[in-house]
Amino acid sequence: MLKNREGTPVTVGDVARLIQAYTPRRGTVGLDEHKEVVEGIALLRRGQNPSRVLDALHSKVEELNARILPAGMRIVPFLDRADLVSNTLHTVFDNLLHGFALVVGVVWLFLRSIRGSLIVATVIPLSLLVAFLGLYQLGMPANLISMGAIDFGIILDGAVVLMENVIHQASHRKPQTRREMLHLIADAAFDVAKPAFFAMLIIIAALIPVFTLERVEGRIFRPLAMTYSFALSGGLVFALFLVPALCAAFIQPKHALIEEPKFLVQLREVYSGLLERALRLRAITLAAAGGLLLAGGLSATQLGTEFLPELDEGDIHVFVEMPASVSLDKGQEILLDMRRRLLQYPEVKGVLSQQGRSEDGTDNEGVNMSETFVHLKPHEQWRPDWHKEKLVDAMRTSLEEIPGVRFNFSQPIKDNVEEAVSGVRGKVVLKIYGPDLEIMRDTLEEVKAVLANVAGVIDLDLYRESRVPQLQIKLDRSTLARNGLNVDSVQDTIEIGMTGRVVSKLWQAERPVPIRLILPATERGDIEKIGNLNVASPSAAYIPLHDLADIGIAQGRTSIEREANSRYKALKFNVDGRDLGSVVHEAMDLVTEKVTVPEGHFLVWGGEFENQQRAMARLGVVIPIAVLIVLGLLYSALQSARSAAAILIATPFAMTGGVFALLLTGIPLSVSAAIGFIALLGQVCLMGLLVLSATEDMRRSGFELLVAVREGATLRLRPVLMASLLALLGLLPMALSTSIGSETQRPFAVVIVGGMLTTFLVAMFILPVIYTLVTSKQMLTPEEADELADTHV
């Protein structure tokens, strides 16, 4: 009842038609040949463990299907994140298993001791346990990059060096009793404890830049640095304490009397002769080193750049933009046609389209937009010679036959990350900010024409640039004033008539049903009837809307985007066939040269390129600080600024191997590759410490400089060669892997594998030459140092 006049009730039914209706639909979901299905999406809360949540979710789905849902109704997963997790973890574990086998095999090849190899191998699971415990305490899950980038060879460096020294000492001292063997093990442990300790500290210190990364790159690579740090710390502790204890328990004098492999004896003789020649012809050696550095620098200029290699998620995501005026039903027909085209490819398992937005209002997509998920079969079931790039190109060609529809190809997770970074779906985004939308649109159209011919640019288009017919009601303010009306009261009337307003609720059992006051649909679509809508004036008169406003149909924008307190419009594109950095640099140069930005407007480049620029800028600031810390640790280990400087001087020569490896494999320089170079810095310092610590021990024993250099380096040939091969082979399976999940790990692994080749050569040839040039000609023996100290006292 609305009111009661003289005993006569006036009800809603007396002044309006009551009908049972539904909330206007703003979206639909279609699957394969089915025009419409019901979909649900489970979201992972931030900070939760994906594996546990997925297991609980699968369990709940099974319970719903078995006990709760009506007969004939089932929940069938379409996209399951567990599949991607399972595939990537399988890749990681497969690479780790092969790396483990190669590492243990190399240890046995050089030491020829099964007991010694097994003792060294025990450090691997224990170090991983330390890494897992550390991550658990920090509440960080082990992810694809953090686990996949673990190099067992680097973790074992300390243990291998100690075990090698035990075998080496035993072959020279030939212990006969257990007491002699225990003394030998203790001496061997003390002999390498200092270089091993500082080497591990240096490797961890070299990872400092990784800890400082921000935002997306920080979330991706900080767990890697944490995992490495925990594993290296565990490996160091076990190498210094557990390995000597196991040696004392399981290696008897008879087990230690092992002849050195003949190939190693011959290799040492050849190396000693080559090093002696390099020390005699230092100018030629340095010239060759300079040529190596020059070649590395020239190769670096040929490398492309990108933020991160694109992870193959196994599926395809297609963002569809139909004409802005399309209806919900017509959009369903277009999407059904699109799904049928995609299902023609035998590699496709299923296609699901989300049109518009859901009822909860968490998205801002219109009915003309759709997110389409293409679920692919395992690669083993694909046609021969077909790969994902070829499949996407074929799909793009087929879908472009649909008139008036624009497409953007990506991957499910990647698409969400791109939109979160820049607010636009596209690998590279150019935004123009300013007050005038028409000027901004014209400028971007000019940019689009310039970039259309840039090699590697695909899916080039203005983002959400469309116009639709709109009902425009322009109020006459003078007329409103004459009738005593204000703008708000008239707009309220228009709002109620056109979009409705909930004025009450009707309860049906426990369910509230909102009551909405709105004009009938037939009247909302008729301009004449809209104009006849009465507006109540303060004088109790009712004035038709057409007497207060001009009503008509005109073209209007579907959306106006704002960011940083300013209007903006965006141009987006993806990159295919070229590296991201070179395409963006070429695009930026062309736009700067050929496009004039109107006054009051400005351009901003963003997207994935923005992440790369930010990460590289941060590394550029932090890496010099980390190098200074490494220099301080080298000085503490060697007690010589000149020796520490010699190792750092040799570092750029060693890095060239990583550059050559990237160039040969066609992998661009990315954040993943940059972190590989950071890890390589620690390995160079380790090799340098092994060589120079032995050299300076020789010099303190009274040997002349060149003799000490030759003998010290020759003495350390086996541990340096072993450490190099272990680091190289530990990551070789990852560098060669092409399985799902290997893309983000491969640049890191390729840099280490290629870099260890030059690191060995630099540590064994170039570093000794540099050391002879920068070190003092005389070094005090321990007795002379003690005598000098007593004199100062």
Secondary structure, 3 states (H helix, E strand, C coil): CCEEECCEEECHHHHCCCCCCCCCCCEEEEECCECCCCCCCCCCCCCCCHHHHHHHHHHHHHHHHHHHCCCCCCCCCCCCHHHHHHHHHHHHHHHHHHHHHHHHHHHHHHHCCHHHHHHHHCHHHHHHHHHHHHHHHHCCCCCHHHHHCCCHHHHCHHHHHHHHHHHHHHHHHCCCCHHHHHHHHHHHHHHHHHHHHHHHHHHHHHCHHHHCCCHHHHHHHHHHHHHHHHHHHHHHHHHHHHHHHHHHHHCCHHHHCCCCCHHHHHHHHHHHHHHHHHHHCHHHHHHHHHHHHHHHHHHHHCCCECCCCCCCCCEEEEEEECCCCCCHHHHHHHHHHHHHHHHCCCCEEEEEEEEECCCCCCCCCCCCEEEEEEEECCHHHCCCCCCHHHHHHHHHHHHCCCCCCEEEEECHHHHHHHHHHHCCCCCEEEEEECCCHHHHHHHHHHHHHHHCCCCCEEEEEECCCCEEEEEEEEECHHHHHHCCCCHHHHHHHHHHHHCCEEEEEEEECCEEEEEEECCCHHHHCCHHHHHCCEEECCCCCEEEHHHCEEEEEEEEECCCEEECCEEEEEEEEEECCCCHHHHHHHHHHHHHHHCCCCCCCEEEEEEHHHHHHHHHHHHHHHHHHHHHHHHHHHHHHHCCHHHHHHHHHHHHHHHHHHHHHHHHHCCCECHHHHHHHHHHHHHHHHHHHHHHHHHHHHHHCCCCHHHHHHHHHHHCHHHHHHHHHHHHHHHHHHHHCCCCCCCCCHHHHHHHHHHHHHHHHHHHHHHHHHHHHHCCCCCCCHHHHHHHHHHHC
